[in-house]
Amino acid sequence: MNVQEQAPTVPPSVPTPRRVAVLGAGSWGTAFAKVAADAARLGASDGDSWEVVLWGRNRDSMASISTSGINERYFPNTRLPENLAFTSDPEEALRGADVVVVAIPAQALRSQLEAMASIIEPNAVVVSLAKGLERGTGLRMSEVIEQTLPGFGEQIAVLSGPNLAKEIIQEQPTASVVASVSERSAALVSRVCATTYFRPYTSGDVVGVELGGLVKNVIALCVGICEGRDYGDNSKSSIMTRGLAETTRLAVALGGRAETLAGLAGMGDLVATCSSPLSRNHTAGRLLALGLSEVEVGQRMTQTAEGMKSASVVRDLARRHGVEMPIVEAVSAVLDGQITVDQLQPMLLGRALKAETPHGGPQGTSAPGH
């Protein structure tokens, strides 16, 4: 194997999966399936590989991808790996899969998973790629999975980080975090996505990793609005920085660790999502700035902007825990039709004046700007 094609070293104690099933053939699901297939190809050079199958619910679409090797809707210029299989049959996808990757939008996750629960292998590790909170319950995706698959606790993982699917499908280098309460589960998921261009790190902070991935979508909506209103870089960088502080306060209040939000799943993901025109939430924010309603933005876009679904849920969660999140409050007010984008500016940084960090004495460990 060429040195340039070596994946990151995986400890020998991490078991090799037999089969990886990726549920959801949207942009992120397709990109991750390619990553897993490329990782399997690299492993095969050492006699250590696994099968990878991508499931999508549209039979005609999956048949077309299977024939051409191209997901025309999302990546018309990319031929997917030959060792990646495709199916619209859930049983075919999940049979023998000991890693199940769920790339389904947050608001559809419960119903889709409930329909497949009986055919998921009892010892499978289930990893969520979705970045959102469930409407109605306010639950994180790992919590939805745990409710839907009772007893899976330590077999649940989440993956988050700066993961713009279009860049990943082009094999542009990036890194992400796999979090689980089980070190073995996190390591197993890392094994199936370690390639020359995709570097996974592991963490035990599921709360911090999930909240970083979902709240940044709301902050990205706000940055998109700022850009749509021709605000400059000062405004956008201020929103990103204070948005990270808001996210950190909420994560710490829910039991997460502040340092997690300073890493890939926090700052890394926030910068990518807020800065890139490839970001769905950034795009949705720019459309909101033009005066479109939440419904009209949804009709205009071909993919889900999770921040629009999660904003009010994040706001309500923060209120229940007594956490101030003025940027999230402002974005929620726009989406709810309570204010216009022209009335947004005074709310964005509308907290009482205070220190960004404590004056004097030893450095504290609380969330920034608490």
Buried (B, 14 or more C-beta within 10 A) or exposed (E): EEEEEEBBEBEEEBEBBEBBBBBBBBBBBBBBBBBBBBBBBBBEEEEEBBBBBBBBBEEEBBBBBBEEBBBEBBBEEBEBBEBBBBBBEBEBBBEEBBBBBBBBBBBBBBEBBEEBEEEBBEEBBBBBBBBBBBBEEBBBBBBBBBBBBEEBBEBBBBBBBBBBBBBBBEBEEBBBBBBBBBBBBBBBBBBBBBBBBBBBBBBBBBBBBBBBBBBBBBBBBBBBBBBBBEBEEEBBBBBBBBBBBBBBBBBBBBEBBBEBBBBBBBBBBBBBBBBBEBBBBBBBBBBBBEEBEBEEBBEEBEBBBBBBBBBBBBBBBBEEEEBBBBBBBBBBBBBEEEBEBEEBBEBBEEEEEEEEEEEEEEEEEEBBBB
